[in-house]
Amino acid sequence: MTYTAAAVLGVLGALAVDLFVLRTRLVTRAVFWATYPIIIVFQLLSNGILTGRRIVIYNPNAILGLRLVYAPVEDLLFGFAMVLLTLSVWVWLGRRGVQRGPAAGEGSGLLRRLRGRA
C-alpha cells in the first residue's frame, strides 16, 4: 500500500468514526474548520523542517509527488485524520463524563491537606 492510499484510508476512517461511530460530528461544525488552520500552520512548519533537512525521506514511488513546504501533500491528509480522530474521541469521552483526576480546580489534594493543617 502506498502512503497516498494509507492517508486517504486514514481520512475516510476518521470521518467514519466522527460521523457514524462516535457521532461527535466535529467536521460539521464551523468552529472545527475555523481553528483547523492553526494546526495546519504548525504541521507544515514541523513537516517542512523534518523533510527539508532530510530527517524524514519519502519513497517517490509511494507518494503523489506534490509537495507543500517540502512535505508531500499526503502528510496533510494523515495529519487531518490524526487530529480529527483524537478530537472525536476526546469529545466523546467528555460527553460521558470520563476524565482523569484531578478535575479542573481541584488541585492534587496536597493543597487541601496543607490548608486543613493551617
C-alpha positions as CSV (number, residue, x, y, z in Angstrom):
1,M,0.0,0.0,0.0
2,T,1.3,3.4,-0.9
3,Y,1.5,6.3,1.6
4,T,-1.2,8.0,-0.5
5,A,-3.6,5.1,-0.2
6,A,-2.9,4.9,3.6
7,A,-3.5,8.6,4.0
8,V,-6.8,8.5,2.1
9,L,-7.9,5.5,4.1
10,G,-7.0,7.3,7.3
11,V,-9.1,10.3,6.4
12,L,-12.1,8.1,5.5
13,G,-11.7,6.1,8.7
14,A,-11.5,9.2,10.8
15,L,-14.6,10.7,9.1
16,A,-16.5,7.4,9.6
17,V,-15.6,7.4,13.3
18,D,-16.5,11.1,13.7
19,L,-19.8,11.0,11.8
20,F,-21.1,7.4,12.4
21,V,-19.4,5.6,15.2
22,L,-18.9,8.2,17.9
23,R,-21.4,10.7,16.3
24,T,-19.4,13.7,17.5
25,R,-19.8,15.3,14.1
26,L,-16.9,17.7,14.5
27,V,-16.5,18.1,10.8
28,T,-20.0,19.6,10.6
29,R,-19.1,22.5,12.9
30,A,-17.8,25.8,11.9
31,V,-15.5,26.0,15.0
32,F,-13.6,23.0,13.8
33,W,-12.9,24.5,10.4
34,A,-12.2,27.9,11.9
35,T,-9.5,26.5,14.2
36,Y,-8.0,23.8,11.9
37,P,-5.8,26.3,10.0
38,I,-3.9,26.8,13.2
39,I,-3.0,23.1,13.2
40,I,-2.1,23.2,9.6
41,V,0.4,26.1,10.1
42,F,2.3,24.1,12.8
43,Q,2.1,20.9,10.8
44,L,3.6,22.5,7.8
45,L,6.3,24.1,9.9
46,S,7.3,20.8,11.5
47,N,7.0,18.8,8.3
48,G,9.0,21.4,6.4
49,I,11.8,21.1,8.9
50,L,11.8,17.3,9.0
51,T,11.6,16.8,5.2
52,G,13.6,19.9,4.3
53,R,16.5,18.8,6.4
54,R,16.0,15.2,5.0
55,I,15.4,13.8,8.5
56,V,12.4,12.2,7.0
57,I,12.7,10.9,3.4
58,Y,9.8,9.6,1.4
59,N,10.0,7.0,-1.3
60,P,9.0,8.8,-4.5
61,N,7.0,5.7,-5.7
62,A,4.8,5.8,-2.6
63,I,3.6,9.4,-2.9
64,L,1.9,11.6,-5.5
65,G,4.9,13.9,-5.7
66,L,3.1,17.1,-4.9
67,R,4.8,18.9,-2.0
68,L,3.9,21.7,0.2
69,V,6.7,23.3,2.3
70,Y,8.9,20.3,1.3
71,A,6.4,17.7,2.7
72,P,4.2,15.5,0.5
73,V,0.6,16.6,0.4
74,E,-0.3,13.2,1.9
75,D,1.0,14.4,5.2
76,L,-1.8,16.9,5.3
77,L,-4.3,14.1,4.9
78,F,-2.6,12.0,7.5
79,G,-2.4,14.9,9.9
80,F,-6.1,15.7,9.4
81,A,-7.1,12.1,10.2
82,M,-4.9,12.0,13.3
83,V,-6.3,15.3,14.6
84,L,-9.9,14.5,13.8
85,L,-9.8,11.1,15.4
86,T,-8.1,12.4,18.5
87,L,-10.6,15.3,18.9
88,S,-13.5,13.0,18.2
89,V,-12.5,10.6,21.0
90,W,-11.8,13.5,23.4
91,V,-15.2,15.0,22.8
92,W,-17.0,11.6,23.0
93,L,-15.3,10.8,26.4
94,G,-16.0,14.3,27.7
95,R,-19.7,13.9,26.9
96,R,-19.7,10.8,29.0
97,G,-18.1,12.5,31.9
98,V,-14.9,10.5,31.6
99,Q,-12.0,12.5,32.8
100,R,-8.7,12.0,34.5
101,G,-8.4,13.2,38.1
102,P,-8.0,15.7,39.5
103,A,-10.7,17.7,37.8
104,A,-10.1,21.3,36.9
105,G,-9.8,23.5,40.0
106,E,-9.4,20.6,42.5
107,G,-5.6,20.5,42.5
108,S,-3.7,17.5,43.6
109,G,-5.1,17.2,47.0
110,L,-1.8,18.3,48.6
111,L,-3.1,21.9,48.9
112,R,-6.3,20.7,50.6
113,R,-4.3,18.7,53.1
114,L,-2.0,21.6,53.8
115,R,-4.9,24.0,54.2
116,G,-6.5,21.6,56.6
117,R,-3.5,21.9,58.9
118,A,-3.3,25.7,58.7
